[in-house]
Amino acid sequence: MVDLPRTDPGAGISRPAGWEGIVADWSSDQRAFKNVSWGKAMMWIFLLSDTFIFSCFLLSYMTVRMSTVEPWPNPSEVFALNIGGRHIPLILIAIMTFILISSSGTMAMAVNFGYRRDRLRTAILMLATALLGATFVGMQAFEWSKLIAEGVRPWGNPWGAAQFGSSFFMITGFHGTHVSIGVIFLIIMARKAWRGDFDRERRGFFTSRKGNYEVVEITGLYWHFVDLVWVFIFALFYLW
């Protein structure tokens, strides 16, 4: 037998150098998203756009905080609770942060069991994540009601700078909305995993056509992002 010379399919195709080559790769989908599904790529693009929004909110908060001439309320006093006759600063915020960070662990385990096709453990861990997220939102609602009862409004507060109320309700409300949406999607995905929709390739709302659990990982990407954003909110709003 005579071995015929192998030809490279890409031979003869010129690739621009420098930035033009990078743009050509991304626009033709040759390297940037070669091994990434459209669902996961779109989630990353959404999270990138959401990062810009949260960054604008936090930068605006820091600008207002540093430029105001009125005294800014002390977070250790504003967000304190009286428990057993003792004044404990930031106790509620610390518990909320612990709960939300713990939910990232249960979400990571859900993704792990999802790729092992263990639908029951995946569903249980996603429901546990949703429960932790719902607990966080409930504690945030308690925090809001407490501050509103003490006189905090978006246009002012009894402790100093009027921008405190608007910054607090805008940033924490926007983040709380993200958590609430995540809880809803977690419950939906847990129900689908419990029924075995991903194993039987059952068509439907947010069900993978390939019969895998990639949508669980996509949901996890969103949830980890929400948890990461809270770390920055906690550091800049409650500890500064």
FENZI-V701676 format. One record per helix or strand. SS is the DSSP state (2 for helix, 1 for strand). FROM is the first residue (numbers start at 1). TO is the last residue. If there is no record, write none. Layout:
((SS;FROM;TO) (SS;FROM;TO))
This chain:
((2;19;28) (2;38;67) (2;75;78) (1;80;83) (1;86;89) (2;91;115) (2;119;149) (1;153;153) (1;156;156) (2;163;195) (2;214;238))
